[in-house]
C-alpha cells in the first residue's frame, strides 16, 4: 500500500480530486484528528493531519506530523509514505509553483548547543528519491514557523537547503523507526527570504497545489510499480 500524507486539508483537496479518492472510515478512534481517503481497492490511501479540536485550525507542524505518521503506520502498514504539500523556497533557486522531489531533510530550529546532540538536533533525515522520477531535486529543512530568522538562513546556506517546510523531517524520522520508506514532494508557495512570505503563501497556494496534484498523478505509476 502507498499512503500519501498531507498536513492541511487544502493541501490534500486537489490530490483527492485528481486521484478520485473517497472518504474512508478510519481504523483508529474517530476522536483522533487524522482523516482518511482511499481508492476503490484501498491500494492507495491518503491521510491528513486533521483539525485541532480546540481551535479548528489545520494541524500543521512537526508534532501533528509525527503523530499522524505513527498512527498510519500502526493501522495501515504502508510500504511507502509519500509526503506531499506546500513549502517555502529560496528566491534564488526555486520558482513559485515549482514542484520538487526532496532528497534529505534537516531540522533547522532544533537548537541544542551540546556536542553530543549536534547530529540528532539537525539531522539530516534521509528520504527515498527514485531515479525514475523526473522532478528537480532539493534538500529541505523543517521547522515550526512561517518566517525565517537570519541564523536559519545561514544554516540553509551551509547545508545547501533551498526548500523549507513544517513536516518533512519529522515524518521521515518517525517512519525510519519502522524502516518505512518515505518520499517527499513539495510545491513552492512562497519565498522564505521574502519580507512577507505569508502574503505570497495565500496568493500562490492554489496554483502550487494544483501543480503538486498533477506531479503526483504523473509519477504514481512509477511509485506503485
MIDOSE-1310 file (N, C-alpha, C; in nm, 2 decimals, decimal comma, always signed):
residues 225
xxxx	+0,08/-0,12/+0,00/+0,00/+0,00/+0,00/+0,09/+0,13/+0,00; +0,05/+0,22/-0,08/+0,11/+0,35/-0,08/+0,01/+0,45/-0,01; +0,07/+0,52/+0,09/-0,01/+0,62/+0,16/+0,05/+0,76/+0,14; -0,04/+0,85/+0,10/+0,00/+0,99/+0,08/-0,03/+1,06/+0,21
xxxx	+0,06/+1,14/+0,27/+0,04/+1,21/+0,39/+0,04/+1,36/+0,37; -0,06/+1,44/+0,39/-0,07/+1,58/+0,38/-0,10/+1,64/+0,52; -0,04/+1,76/+0,55/-0,07/+1,82/+0,67/-0,21/+1,88/+0,67; -0,23/+1,98/+0,58/-0,36/+2,05/+0,57/-0,46/+1,99/+0,48
xxxx	-0,58/+2,00/+0,51/-0,69/+1,96/+0,42/-0,68/+2,03/+0,28; -0,66/+2,17/+0,28/-0,65/+2,23/+0,15/-0,53/+2,18/+0,06; -0,42/+2,13/+0,13/-0,31/+2,07/+0,05/-0,36/+1,94/-0,01; -0,45/+1,87/+0,05/-0,50/+1,74/+0,00/-0,61/+1,74/-0,10
xxxx	-0,68/+1,85/-0,10/-0,81/+1,86/-0,18/-0,78/+1,83/-0,33; -0,68/+1,90/-0,39/-0,66/+1,88/-0,53/-0,61/+1,74/-0,56; -0,53/+1,68/-0,47/-0,48/+1,54/-0,49/-0,60/+1,44/-0,48; -0,69/+1,46/-0,39/-0,81/+1,38/-0,37/-0,89/+1,38/-0,50
xxxx	-0,91/+1,50/-0,55/-0,99/+1,51/-0,68/-0,92/+1,44/-0,80; -0,79/+1,47/-0,81/-0,71/+1,42/-0,92/-0,70/+1,27/-0,92; -0,69/+1,21/-0,80/-0,68/+1,06/-0,80/-0,81/+0,99/-0,77; -0,92/+1,07/-0,77/-1,05/+1,01/-0,75/-1,06/+0,93/-0,62
xxxx	-1,02/+0,99/-0,51/-1,02/+0,92/-0,38/-1,15/+0,96/-0,31; -1,20/+0,87/-0,22/-1,32/+0,90/-0,15/-1,30/+0,88/+0,00; -1,38/+0,95/+0,09/-1,36/+0,93/+0,23/-1,38/+0,79/+0,27; -1,29/+0,75/+0,37/-1,30/+0,61/+0,42/-1,30/+0,62/+0,57
xxxx	-1,37/+0,52/+0,63/-1,37/+0,51/+0,78/-1,23/+0,49/+0,83; -1,19/+0,56/+0,94/-1,06/+0,54/+0,99/-1,05/+0,42/+1,08; -0,94/+0,34/+1,07/-0,92/+0,23/+1,16/-0,87/+0,27/+1,30; -0,85/+0,40/+1,32/-0,82/+0,45/+1,45/-0,94/+0,52/+1,51
xxxx	-0,95/+0,54/+1,64/-1,07/+0,60/+1,70/-1,11/+0,74/+1,63; -1,23/+0,76/+1,62/-1,28/+0,88/+1,55/-1,26/+1,01/+1,63; -1,22/+0,99/+1,76/-1,19/+1,11/+1,84/-1,05/+1,16/+1,81; -0,97/+1,09/+1,73/-0,84/+1,14/+1,69/-0,85/+1,21/+1,56
xxxx	-0,77/+1,32/+1,55/-0,79/+1,42/+1,44/-0,77/+1,36/+1,29; -0,66/+1,28/+1,27/-0,63/+1,25/+1,13/-0,75/+1,18/+1,05; -0,76/+1,22/+0,93/-0,87/+1,17/+0,84/-0,81/+1,08/+0,73; -0,90/+1,01/+0,66/-0,85/+0,90/+0,57/-0,94/+0,91/+0,44
xxxx	-0,87/+0,89/+0,32/-0,94/+0,87/+0,20/-0,87/+0,75/+0,13; -0,94/+0,69/+0,03/-0,88/+0,57/-0,04/-0,94/+0,56/-0,17; -0,87/+0,48/-0,26/-0,93/+0,44/-0,39/-1,01/+0,32/-0,37; -1,06/+0,26/-0,48/-1,16/+0,16/-0,47/-1,11/+0,03/-0,41
xxxx	-0,98/-0,01/-0,44/-0,93/-0,13/-0,39/-0,84/-0,11/-0,26; -0,84/+0,01/-0,22/-0,76/+0,05/-0,10/-0,61/+0,03/-0,11; -0,56/+0,02/-0,24/-0,42/+0,01/-0,26/-0,35/+0,15/-0,24; -0,43/+0,25/-0,25/-0,38/+0,39/-0,23/-0,47/+0,46/-0,13
xxxx	-0,40/+0,51/-0,03/-0,47/+0,59/+0,07/-0,41/+0,72/+0,09; -0,49/+0,81/+0,14/-0,44/+0,95/+0,18/-0,48/+0,98/+0,32; -0,39/+1,04/+0,39/-0,42/+1,08/+0,53/-0,39/+1,23/+0,55; -0,48/+1,30/+0,61/-0,45/+1,43/+0,65/-0,43/+1,44/+0,81
xxxx	-0,36/+1,54/+0,85/-0,34/+1,55/+1,00/-0,47/+1,59/+1,07; -0,57/+1,64/+1,00/-0,69/+1,68/+1,06/-0,69/+1,82/+1,12; -0,79/+1,84/+1,21/-0,81/+1,98/+1,27/-0,79/+1,97/+1,42; -0,73/+2,08/+1,47/-0,72/+2,09/+1,62/-0,85/+2,10/+1,69
xxxx	-0,88/+2,01/+1,78/-1,01/+2,01/+1,84/-1,04/+2,13/+1,92; -0,94/+2,21/+1,96/-0,97/+2,33/+2,04/-0,99/+2,45/+1,96; -0,92/+2,46/+1,85/-0,93/+2,59/+1,77/-0,99/+2,57/+1,62; -1,00/+2,44/+1,58/-1,04/+2,40/+1,45/-0,94/+2,44/+1,34
xxxx	-0,82/+2,48/+1,38/-0,71/+2,51/+1,29/-0,66/+2,38/+1,22; -0,61/+2,39/+1,10/-0,54/+2,27/+1,04/-0,42/+2,24/+1,12; -0,40/+2,11/+1,14/-0,29/+2,07/+1,23/-0,16/+2,06/+1,15; -0,09/+2,18/+1,14/+0,04/+2,18/+1,07/+0,15/+2,17/+1,18
xxxx	+0,27/+2,15/+1,13/+0,38/+2,14/+1,22/+0,43/+2,00/+1,26; +0,54/+2,00/+1,33/+0,61/+1,87/+1,35/+0,54/+1,77/+1,44; +0,47/+1,82/+1,54/+0,41/+1,73/+1,64/+0,29/+1,66/+1,57; +0,19/+1,73/+1,51/+0,09/+1,65/+1,44/+0,14/+1,56/+1,33
xxxx	+0,25/+1,60/+1,26/+0,30/+1,52/+1,15/+0,36/+1,39/+1,21; +0,43/+1,39/+1,32/+0,48/+1,27/+1,38/+0,37/+1,18/+1,43; +0,27/+1,25/+1,49/+0,15/+1,17/+1,54/+0,08/+1,10/+1,43; +0,05/+1,17/+1,32/-0,02/+1,11/+1,21/+0,06/+1,00/+1,15
xxxx	+0,19/+1,02/+1,14/+0,28/+0,91/+1,08/+0,28/+0,79/+1,16; +0,29/+0,80/+1,29/+0,29/+0,68/+1,38/+0,15/+0,61/+1,37; +0,04/+0,69/+1,36/-0,09/+0,63/+1,36/-0,11/+0,55/+1,23; -0,07/+0,61/+1,11/-0,10/+0,54/+0,99/-0,01/+0,42/+0,97
xxxx	+0,11/+0,43/+1,03/+0,20/+0,31/+1,02/+0,14/+0,20/+1,10; +0,09/+0,23/+1,22/+0,03/+0,13/+1,31/-0,09/+0,06/+1,25; -0,17/+0,14/+1,18/-0,30/+0,09/+1,13/-0,31/+0,05/+0,98; -0,23/+0,12/+0,90/-0,23/+0,09/+0,76/-0,12/+0,01/+0,71
xxxx	-0,01/+0,01/+0,78/+0,11/-0,06/+0,74/+0,15/-0,04/+0,60; +0,18/+0,08/+0,56/+0,21/+0,11/+0,42/+0,35/+0,07/+0,39; +0,37/+0,03/+0,26/+0,51/+0,00/+0,21/+0,59/+0,13/+0,19; +0,51/+0,24/+0,16/+0,57/+0,36/+0,12/+0,48/+0,48/+0,16
xxxx	+0,54/+0,58/+0,22/+0,47/+0,70/+0,26/+0,52/+0,81/+0,16; +0,42/+0,88/+0,10/+0,45/+0,99/+0,01/+0,41/+1,12/+0,08; +0,51/+1,20/+0,13/+0,48/+1,33/+0,19/+0,45/+1,43/+0,08; +0,34/+1,50/+0,09/+0,30/+1,59/-0,01/+0,24/+1,72/+0,05
xxxx	+0,28/+1,83/-0,01/+0,23/+1,96/+0,04/+0,30/+2,08/-0,01; +0,27/+2,19/+0,05/+0,33/+2,32/+0,02/+0,46/+2,34/+0,09; +0,54/+2,44/+0,04/+0,67/+2,47/+0,10/+0,71/+2,61/+0,06; +0,80/+2,66/+0,14/+0,87/+2,79/+0,10/+1,00/+2,75/+0,03
xxxx	+1,04/+2,84/-0,06/+1,16/+2,82/-0,13/+1,25/+2,94/-0,13; +1,38/+2,91/-0,17/+1,48/+3,02/-0,18/+1,45/+3,10/-0,32; +1,44/+3,23/-0,31/+1,41/+3,30/-0,43/+1,52/+3,29/-0,54; +1,64/+3,26/-0,50/+1,75/+3,24/-0,59/+1,76/+3,11/-0,66
xxxx	+1,68/+3,01/-0,60/+1,70/+2,87/-0,65/+1,57/+2,80/-0,69; +1,45/+2,86/-0,66/+1,33/+2,80/-0,68/+1,23/+2,90/-0,75; +1,12/+2,85/-0,80/+1,02/+2,93/-0,86/+0,88/+2,90/-0,80; +0,80/+3,00/-0,79/+0,66/+2,98/-0,74/+0,59/+2,87/-0,82
xxxx	+0,53/+2,78/-0,75/+0,45/+2,66/-0,80/+0,54/+2,55/-0,86; +0,68/+2,57/-0,85/+0,77/+2,46/-0,89/+0,76/+2,35/-0,79; +0,76/+2,22/-0,84/+0,75/+2,10/-0,76/+0,88/+2,03/-0,75; +0,92/+1,99/-0,63/+1,05/+1,93/-0,61/+1,04/+1,79/-0,54
xxxx	+1,13/+1,70/-0,58/+1,15/+1,58/-0,51/+1,26/+1,60/-0,41; +1,23/+1,57/-0,28/+1,32/+1,60/-0,17/+1,41/+1,48/-0,15; +1,54/+1,51/-0,14/+1,64/+1,40/-0,12/+1,68/+1,38/+0,03; +1,68/+1,49/+0,11/+1,71/+1,48/+0,25/+1,65/+1,60/+0,32
xxxx	+1,63/+1,58/+0,45/+1,56/+1,68/+0,53/+1,63/+1,71/+0,66; +1,65/+1,84/+0,69/+1,72/+1,89/+0,81/+1,61/+1,94/+0,91; +1,65/+1,96/+1,03/+1,57/+2,03/+1,13/+1,64/+2,16/+1,17; +1,59/+2,28/+1,12/+1,67/+2,40/+1,14/+1,64/+2,47/+1,27
xxxx	+1,53/+2,44/+1,34/+1,51/+2,52/+1,46/+1,52/+2,43/+1,59; +1,59/+2,32/+1,58/+1,62/+2,24/+1,70/+1,76/+2,28/+1,74; +1,77/+2,38/+1,83/+1,90/+2,44/+1,87/+1,93/+2,38/+2,00; +2,03/+2,28/+2,00/+2,07/+2,22/+2,12/+2,23/+2,23/+2,12
xxxx	+2,28/+2,33/+2,18/+2,43/+2,36/+2,17/+2,51/+2,27/+2,26; +2,49/+2,14/+2,25/+2,57/+2,04/+2,33/+2,63/+1,95/+2,22; +2,76/+1,92/+2,23/+2,83/+1,84/+2,12/+2,76/+1,71/+2,09; +2,72/+1,64/+2,20/+2,66/+1,50/+2,17/+2,52/+1,50/+2,11
xxxx	+2,46/+1,62/+2,10/+2,33/+1,63/+2,04/+2,33/+1,70/+1,90; +2,44/+1,73/+1,85/+2,45/+1,80/+1,72/+2,38/+1,73/+1,61; +2,42/+1,60/+1,59/+2,36/+1,53/+1,48/+2,22/+1,50/+1,50; +2,18/+1,47/+1,62/+2,04/+1,44/+1,65/+1,96/+1,57/+1,62
xxxx	+2,01/+1,68/+1,67/+1,93/+1,81/+1,66/+1,90/+1,85/+1,51; +2,00/+1,84/+1,43/+1,99/+1,89/+1,29/+1,97/+1,79/+1,18; +2,00/+1,66/+1,21/+1,99/+1,56/+1,10/+2,11/+1,56/+1,01; +2,09/+1,52/+0,89/+1,97/+1,52/+0,81/+1,90/+1,38/+0,82
xxxx	+1,77/+1,38/+0,79/+1,69/+1,26/+0,77/+1,69/+1,23/+0,62; +1,72/+1,10/+0,59/+1,72/+1,06/+0,45/+1,59/+1,02/+0,40; +1,56/+1,05/+0,27/+1,44/+1,01/+0,21/+1,47/+0,93/+0,08; +1,37/+0,85/+0,04/+1,38/+0,77/-0,08/+1,36/+0,87/-0,20
xxxx	+1,45/+0,87/-0,29/+1,44/+0,96/-0,41/+1,47/+0,88/-0,54; +1,37/+0,80/-0,59/+1,39/+0,71/-0,70/+1,45/+0,79/-0,83; +1,53/+0,72/-0,90/+1,59/+0,78/-1,01/+1,50/+0,79/-1,13; +1,39/+0,72/-1,13/+1,29/+0,72/-1,24/+1,18/+0,83/-1,22
xxxx	+1,20/+0,91/-1,12/+1,10/+1,02/-1,10/+1,17/+1,15/-1,16; +1,10/+1,20/-1,26/+1,16/+1,31/-1,34/+1,11/+1,45/-1,28; +1,16/+1,48/-1,16/+1,14/+1,61/-1,10/+1,27/+1,67/-1,05; +1,28/+1,80/-1,04/+1,40/+1,86/-0,99/+1,41/+1,82/-0,84
xxxx	+1,54/+1,81/-0,79/+1,56/+1,76/-0,66/+1,61/+1,87/-0,57; +1,58/+1,86/-0,44/+1,62/+1,96/-0,35/+1,64/+1,90/-0,21; +1,71/+1,98/-0,12/+1,72/+1,95/+0,02/+1,63/+2,04/+0,09; +1,56/+1,99/+0,19/+1,46/+2,07/+0,26/+1,50/+2,08/+0,41
xxxx	+1,45/+2,18/+0,48/+1,46/+2,19/+0,62/+1,33/+2,21/+0,69; +1,30/+2,15/+0,80/+1,17/+2,15/+0,87/+1,18/+2,23/+1,00; +1,08/+2,32/+1,02/+1,07/+2,39/+1,15/+0,92/+2,43/+1,17; +0,90/+2,50/+1,27/+0,76/+2,53/+1,31/+0,72/+2,68/+1,30
xxxx	+0,78/+2,75/+1,21/+0,75/+2,89/+1,19/+0,74/+2,92/+1,04; +0,66/+3,01/+1,00/+0,65/+3,05/+0,86/+0,76/+3,15/+0,82; +0,80/+3,24/+0,92/+0,91/+3,33/+0,89/+1,04/+3,26/+0,91; +1,15/+3,32/+0,87/+1,28/+3,26/+0,87/+1,38/+3,36/+0,94
xxxx	+1,45/+3,32/+1,04/+1,55/+3,41/+1,11/+1,68/+3,41/+1,04; +1,76/+3,51/+1,07/+1,89/+3,53/+0,99/+1,98/+3,41/+1,01; +1,99/+3,36/+1,14/+2,08/+3,25/+1,16/+2,03/+3,12/+1,09; +1,90/+3,11/+1,07/+1,84/+3,00/+0,99/+1,88/+3,01/+0,85
xxxx	+1,88/+3,13/+0,79/+1,93/+3,15/+0,66/+2,07/+3,11/+0,64; +2,15/+3,13/+0,74/+2,29/+3,09/+0,74/+2,30/+2,94/+0,74; +2,22/+2,87/+0,82/+2,21/+2,73/+0,83/+2,17/+2,67/+0,69; +2,07/+2,73/+0,62/+2,03/+2,69/+0,49/+2,15/+2,70/+0,39
xxxx	+2,22/+2,81/+0,40/+2,33/+2,82/+0,30/+2,44/+2,72/+0,33; +2,47/+2,69/+0,46/+2,57/+2,60/+0,49/+2,54/+2,46/+0,44; +2,42/+2,42/+0,44/+2,38/+2,28/+0,41/+2,31/+2,27/+0,27; +2,32/+2,38/+0,19/+2,26/+2,38/+0,05/+2,11/+2,35/+0,06
xxxx	+2,04/+2,41/+0,15/+1,90/+2,39/+0,16/+1,83/+2,50/+0,08; +1,73/+2,46/+0,00/+1,66/+2,56/-0,08/+1,51/+2,55/-0,07; +1,46/+2,46/+0,02/+1,32/+2,44/+0,04/+1,30/+2,43/+0,19; +1,19/+2,48/+0,24/+1,16/+2,49/+0,38/+1,01/+2,45/+0,41
xxxx	+0,99/+2,37/+0,51/+0,85/+2,33/+0,54/+0,84/+2,30/+0,69; +0,72/+2,24/+0,73/+0,69/+2,22/+0,87/+0,67/+2,08/+0,91; +0,70/+1,98/+0,82/+0,67/+1,84/+0,85/+0,77/+1,74/+0,80; +0,83/+1,76/+0,69/+0,90/+1,65/+0,62/+1,00/+1,58/+0,71
xxxx	+1,09/+1,65/+0,78/+1,19/+1,58/+0,86/+1,13/+1,50/+0,98; +1,03/+1,55/+1,03/+0,96/+1,49/+1,14/+0,89/+1,35/+1,09; +0,83/+1,36/+0,98/+0,77/+1,24/+0,92/+0,88/+1,14/+0,89; +0,99/+1,18/+0,82/+1,09/+1,09/+0,78/+1,16/+1,02/+0,90
xxxx	+1,18/+1,10/+1,01/+1,24/+1,04/+1,13/+1,15/+0,94/+1,19; +1,02/+0,97/+1,20/+0,92/+0,87/+1,26/+0,91/+0,75/+1,18; +0,90/+0,76/+1,05/+0,90/+0,64/+0,96/+1,02/+0,56/+0,96; +1,14/+0,62/+0,98/+1,26/+0,55/+0,99/+1,27/+0,45/+1,10
xxxx	+1,20/+0,48/+1,21/+1,19/+0,39/+1,33/+1,13/+0,26/+1,29; +1,05/+0,26/+1,18/+0,98/+0,14/+1,14/+1,03/+0,08/+1,01; +1,14/+0,14/+0,96/+1,20/+0,10/+0,83/+1,10/+0,12/+0,72; +1,01/+0,22/+0,73/+0,92/+0,25/+0,63/+0,97/+0,36/+0,54
xxxx	+0,98/+0,33/+0,41/+1,03/+0,43/+0,31/+0,95/+0,55/+0,30; +1,01/+0,67/+0,29/+0,94/+0,79/+0,27/+0,99/+0,86/+0,14; +0,90/+0,92/+0,07/+0,93/+1,01/-0,05/+0,86/+1,14/-0,02; +0,92/+1,25/-0,05/+0,86/+1,38/-0,03/+0,86/+1,46/-0,15
xxxx	+0,74/+1,52/-0,18/+0,73/+1,61/-0,30/+0,66/+1,74/-0,24; +0,73/+1,85/-0,27/+0,68/+1,98/-0,22/+0,67/+2,08/-0,33; +0,57/+2,16/-0,33/+0,54/+2,26/-0,43/+0,56/+2,40/-0,36; +0,62/+2,49/-0,43/+0,66/+2,62/-0,37/+0,55/+2,72/-0,38
xxxx	+0,51/+2,77/-0,26/+0,40/+2,87/-0,25/+0,46/+3,01/-0,22; +0,58/+3,02/-0,16/+0,63/+3,15/-0,12/+0,78/+3,14/-0,11; +0,85/+3,25/-0,10/+0,99/+3,26/-0,08/+1,02/+3,29/+0,06; +1,10/+3,20/+0,13/+1,12/+3,22/+0,27/+1,22/+3,34/+0,30
xxxx	+1,29/+3,39/+0,19/+1,37/+3,50/+0,21/+1,31/+3,63/+0,16; +1,18/+3,63/+0,15/+1,09/+3,75/+0,11/+1,04/+3,81/+0,24; +1,03/+3,94/+0,25/+0,99/+4,00/+0,38/+0,85/+3,96/+0,43; +0,76/+3,93/+0,34/+0,62/+3,89/+0,38/+0,58/+3,76/+0,31
xxxx	+0,64/+3,64/+0,35/+0,61/+3,52/+0,28/+0,46/+3,48/+0,30; +0,40/+3,52/+0,41/+0,26/+3,48/+0,43/+0,17/+3,54/+0,32; +0,20/+3,66/+0,27/+0,12/+3,71/+0,16/+0,14/+3,63/+0,03; +0,26/+3,59/+0,00/+0,28/+3,50/-0,11/+0,22/+3,37/-0,10
xxxx	+0,22/+3,32/+0,02/+0,16/+3,18/+0,05/+0,01/+3,19/+0,01; -0,06/+3,29/+0,06/-0,20/+3,29/+0,03/-0,23/+3,32/-0,12; -0,15/+3,40/-0,18/-0,17/+3,43/-0,32/-0,14/+3,31/-0,41; -0,04/+3,23/-0,38/+0,01/+3,13/-0,47/-0,04/+2,99/-0,44
xxxx	-0,11/+2,98/-0,33/-0,14/+2,84/-0,27/-0,21/+2,75/-0,38; -0,32/+2,81/-0,44/-0,40/+2,72/-0,53/-0,32/+2,67/-0,65; -0,24/+2,76/-0,71/-0,16/+2,72/-0,82/-0,06/+2,62/-0,78; +0,01/+2,64/-0,67/+0,12/+2,55/-0,63/+0,06/+2,41/-0,60
xxxx	-0,06/+2,40/-0,54/-0,12/+2,27/-0,50/-0,18/+2,21/-0,62; -0,23/+2,28/-0,72/-0,27/+2,22/-0,85/-0,15/+2,15/-0,92; -0,04/+2,22/-0,92/+0,08/+2,16/-0,98/+0,13/+2,04/-0,90; +0,12/+2,05/-0,77/+0,16/+1,93/-0,69/+0,07/+1,81/-0,72
xxxx	-0,06/+1,83/-0,73/-0,15/+1,72/-0,77/-0,12/+1,66/-0,90; -0,09/+1,74/-1,00/-0,05/+1,70/-1,13/+0,08/+1,61/-1,13; +0,18/+1,66/-1,05/+0,30/+1,59/-1,04/+0,28/+1,45/-0,98; +0,20/+1,45/-0,87/+0,18/+1,32/-0,80/+0,11/+1,22/-0,90
xxxx	+0,01/+1,27/-0,97/-0,06/+1,18/-1,06/+0,03/+1,13/-1,17; +0,13/+1,21/-1,22/+0,22/+1,17/-1,32/+0,32/+1,06/-1,28; +0,36/+1,07/-1,15/+0,46/+0,98/-1,10/+0,40/+0,86/-1,03; +0,27/+0,86/-1,01/+0,21/+0,75/-0,93/+0,23/+0,61/-0,99
xxxx	+0,22/+0,59/-1,13/+0,25/+0,46/-1,18/+0,39/+0,41/-1,15; +0,49/+0,50/-1,15/+0,63/+0,46/-1,11/+0,64/+0,42/-0,96; +0,57/+0,49/-0,88/+0,57/+0,46/-0,74/+0,50/+0,33/-0,71; +0,39/+0,30/-0,77/+0,31/+0,18/-0,75/+0,38/+0,06/-0,80
x	+0,46/+0,08/-0,91/+0,53/-0,03/-0,97/+0,65/-0,07/-0,88
